[in-house]
Amino acid sequence: MVDVDLKPVVINFTLKDHIYEVLRDSIQALDIYDAEQDLRLDERKLAEQLGISRTPIREALARLAQDGLVEILPRKGVFIHRKSLKEILEMVVTWAALESMAAHMASRLASDADLKALRKFAMAHSETASKAELSEYSDANIKFHQFILELSGCDMLKNIADDLFMHMNAVRRRALGENNRVSRSVADHMEIIEALEARDSELASRLVREHTMRLHDHIKDRWTRLENLATQKKTTDDLAIVTKPRRGS
């Protein structure tokens, strides 16, 4: 048996976990891909808001840095981490692969009661989508996909996907509000459920993969164009500053 060198536990891990979860959920609720969003986190202000010392805040931020949600830059501070476009696209591809396999397994392993519960959940939140309550539907959309992963019966698939979802919340929230993607999402979900209910594993797997890859293609097209426009604007603004006549010249 390996002899692990451990020290006595003297820290309240319940409190530490709670602070971590509060900060994580707050970060995930932000629209971090809004160009105007301030990404800097103030340790002192966070501690004051939560009514605690800065030590558990620093510990929680260190965990969030390990998760890739924040960056701790020496002498500069702590900043919420935005994924690059390349990273986002790779996350979506990975998600598509994971959930495609999950749907394949769920079509064979899920009980009729499980699939009935999935349909009931989707139907309830399709009404949310029709009322344009985007934030609520965005959360329900993530839960729909997590539901399928759970029905696969494979814990590792679900755990890996959950790590991706942690970073995909803000991405999906922004993308759903573009090009009337909500209504398309609802229709796709119903087709996926029908394939699962028919126990057609190949069709369910393909529909899930195509559904997620449509998100990939949307992000690649629209966000690349937005990035190009932002770059052009910055270049134009920089040139305007350089060419602006000086007083007295």
N, C-alpha and C positions, 0 to 999 in steps of 0.2 A: 504494500500500500504506500502511495506517495505521501511524503511528509510535507504538508502545506503549512507555511509559516503565516499564521493568522493572528491578529490582535483582537482583544475584546471589543465587542460592539458597544459603543456608548452613545451613538447618534440615533435620534428618532427618525427612522427611515420613512415612517408614515408621513411626517411633515415634509421631508425632503421630496418624496414622491409627489405629494400634493402640490408643492411649489412648482416642481418641474411640469406637472400636468397643466397647471393653471397658465404658466407662461407658454407652453407648447400650444395649447388650445387658443390662446389669445393671438399668437403669431399666425396660426393657421386661419384665423378668422379675418385677417387683414388681406387687402388686395395688394399684395407685394409687387405685382407686375404693373401696377399703375406708376407711370413715370414720375408722378408728383408725390408718391408715397415716401415719407421719411423713414429710412431703414435703421437709423441709429437708436440703440436702446440705452437708456440712462439708468445705471444700477441704483443710484440714490433715489431717483423718482420711483422706480419699481418697488424698492424697499418701503418707501413711504406709503405707497398705494396699498401694499399688502400688510402694512403694520408690523414688519419684521426687520431684523438686522440685514446688512448687506451680505453676510457670509452665506446663508442658504441661497440667496439670489445668485451669487457667484458660482456656487456648486451646481445649481440648476442650469445656468448658462453654459457651464462646462459640458454638461450632459447634452444640451441642445447643440453644442458645437460638434460633439461626437456624432450626433444624428444628422449633421449637415444642415441644420436649420438656421444657425447663426455662425458668424465669423468673429473671433476674438483677435483684434489687431493690436499689438503692443503699442502703447503711447497714443493710440487713436481711439480705441473704444470697442464696443460690441455692436455688430451690425447684423440685421436679418439677411440671410443669404438668398440671393436670387440665383436660380439655376440658369445656365446659358441655354440658348435655343437648342444647341446640339445635345446638351444633357437632357432637356425636356423631351426631345424627340426620341432619344434612346430609352427614356423611362417609359414612354407610351408603347414603344415596340416590345419592351420586356413585359409590360402589363398585358399586352395583347396575347403574347405567347402563354403567359401564366393562366390567364382567365379562359383562354381557348381550351387548354387542357382541363381546367376545372369544369367547364361546361360539358366536355366530353365525358368526364367521370360522373358528373351530377346526373346526366341523362340516364345513366345506368344504375346509380346507387341511391339517388334521392327517393324518398317515399312519396306516394301520392299526396299525403298530407303536407309534406314539405313543399311540393310544387304548388299546391293549393294556397299555402301561406305566401309563397313568392308572388303568385298572381294577385292575391288580395292586397299585398303591400304595393305592388306596381299600380294597381287600379286606384288605390287611395291617393297615391301621389301624382297620378296623371291629372287629377283634379287640381292639385296645387300648381302644376305646370300650366294648365289652361287659364289659371287666374294670374299668371305671370309673377308668382311669388318666387323669384329666381333663387334667392338665397336658400329658402327652405327646400326647393326642388333640387338644388345642387347637392345639399347634404343627403337628401333621399336617393339621389342618383348614385352617389358613392356607396351608400348602404345596399342598394340593389346589387351592385357588382360584388360587394363583400358577401352578400347572401349566397350568390352563386358559388363563390370560393368556399364558403362553409359547407355547402351541399356536396362539394367534391369529396368530403371526408378526408382530405389530405391536409394535415396541419401545416406542413412545410410550405405548400403552395400558398396557403392563406397568410402565413407569417411573413413570407417574402413580399407578397402583394401589399400587406398592411404597411410595410416600410415604404413602399412606393406611394401608396395613397397619402401618407403623411406629407409628401412633397407635392402631390398632384392636386390637393384641394384647391389651392389658389389658381392653378392652371385651369382646372375644369370650371371653376366658378366664372372665370373670365371668358373662356371659350363658349360656354353655354349661352352667354348673353349676346353672342355674335351670330349674324346670318340666320336667325330663327332656328338655331340648333336644338332648342328645347323640344319643339314639336317633333322633330326628326328623332330625337332621343327616345321619346315616349313610344313612337311607332316601332322603333328598333327593339325596344324592351319587350313589347308584346309579341313580336315575331320570335324572339329568343325563347320566351316562355312557351309558346306554342310548339316549338321544336323540342324543348325539354319534355313537355307533356306527351308528345308523340314518341318519346324515347328514341329520337333520331340523333344519335350522338355526333355523327359527322356534320349534319346540318347545324346543330346547336353550336358546335365548335367553330364552324365557318362563320356563322352569323355574329358570334361574339367577336371573333377576330376582325371581321370586316367593320363592325360597329366601332371598335377601338381604333382601327387604322384610318377610319374617316376622320377621327379626331386628330390623328397624326398629320394627315394631309392638310386639314384645315389650318392647324397651327403652323405647319411648314410654309404654307402659301401666305396666309394673312399676316402672321407675325414677322415673317421675313420682309414683307412689304412695309410694315409699320417701322421695323428697324431701319430700313433703307430711308424712309421718309424722315425719321428722327435724325439720322446721320446727315442727310442733306440739309435739314433745317439748322443743325449745329454748325455745319460748314458755312452756310449762308450767314448766320449770326456772327461767326468768327471773322468772316471776311468784312462784314459791315463794321465791326469794331476796328479792324486793322486799317480800313480805308476811310474811316470817319475823319473829316478835316479837324485839325487841331486849332484851338483858339489863337488868333493872331497870325495864322499862317496865310 
